[in-house]
Amino acid sequence: MLAKILSFYTKYFAVWVILFAVAAYFFPAPFVALKGYNKHFFALTMFGIGAVLQLEDFKRIAKKPVIVLIGTCAQFTIMPLGAFIIAKVFAFPPEIAVGLILTGSAPGAMSSNVMSYIAKADVAYSVSLTTVSTLLCPLLTPGLTFLLARSQLDVPFLDMVLDVIYMVILPLFVGFGVRHFLKEKLEKLLPVFPAISVTFIIFICSLVIALNRDYLPKVTGLILAAAIILNVYGMLAGFGIGTIAWPRIENEPSPSKSVCKTPA
């Protein structure tokens, strides 16, 4: 019974994000009060992901590092170039264009790992991309922003590396350890861990809304349309790259078949 409830809760992740985002907009104070715990929430999210993965999932990725290379290159080309072109087409003023290009140049975050789990995609691959792209971010994000928008951006490299270790690598390995040492004893509790990750991603999204409550009414229809177009283009282009590249990788299963299955 508990497993079914947690499965329902995890499955409708997007619904809870929307509901809590609305709540955060109208009642931001409770969310803003927990701002200082944001990094801990990210760490707990990755712990939940680590608890449902196994080292074998990453060994498979390690045998074909080219798929991580392809994914990383796609992350840092599709969205930045798309943002640049959209900014030109919409003739945005420089400050808006810089913001859009900066958004496109930033790598995927923790929520992509949770979404990959819910969609029964290759979670280990998603985590690998998150780790690599976040480590490259201090160099590539400001570099792309300067190249495409001629705007300088200072990024604290050491702080970001330490954040990746604390929020991604350590909790992931702690999750591995819990799964490895408890094994069968943990099987009945496995549905709890994705629910933990979903809960904290919901809160993190809500916190972003709460912190930017005063700025959201200033978003114009044109900027909103540009953001929607950029994201739809990014998803379609990413899917296209994956569809073209994956069959060319010998003996590598497709993302739809290589999944981290939801425990029953």
Phi, psi and omega in degrees: 000314179298319180299321180293319179296314181293324178295319178297316180299316181290321183299321183261038179309315183297324180296314181294325178300314181295314182297315181287332176295319177297316179298320181293328180291317183273334180228071187288334189306311182299327180283316180297328181298336181260013183304322183294346181261010187302315181296324179294323179294320176299316181297318179293326176300312181289331174298316178298320177293316181298328183289339180258356176262167176228157182300331180300327179298321181278333176296322177296319178294320182295332180287338180231067183298343181298332180290329176289321178299315180297314180297319180293316177298320179297319180300320186263013175235312185301303185288315179300314180294321177298316179297320179298314181294317180295319178299323179289316181297318181278354180053047180291149173296161186307318184293324178287319180299317179298316180298318181292317180293322177298318177299317180290334183273349179280140183284170176295154183245197187298328184299331179297326179292319179293317179297323177297320179295313182298321181280000182060037176271192181274095185293320179299322177294317179298316179296320179298317179295319179301315182294310183295313183293326179290324177291327179277340185307316182300338178262313188281322182297308177293327179296315179292322179297319179290318183295317186268331184242357182054039179235132181275143182221121179271125180238124180287099187300308183299318179299319180292321178298316179296323178296320178297318179297315184286319188267340184242299191292306182299308180297328178296315180288329174296318176299317175303313183298316178299316180295320185290315187278330180271330175047244186300328181296337185267348187306315183290340182264355185304322179297341181291323188292316174299324178296324176298313181297316179299317181302314184284329175293320176302315180295317181299316178297319180294322179297320178300317178296315182298318182290334182251021183304319183286340182268334185300319179297342182276352180290122180275164179299327181293317179293319178298317179297319179297319180295319179295314179300317181299315182289320177295315177301316181299317180294315181293318180293319177298317178296320180296316178300314180297319180296322181284317188281322190299313181298339182280349180269108187300132176064014179262120181294154180288156182303328183289339181259340180260095190232160170258099191291141176289129179299145180286000000 
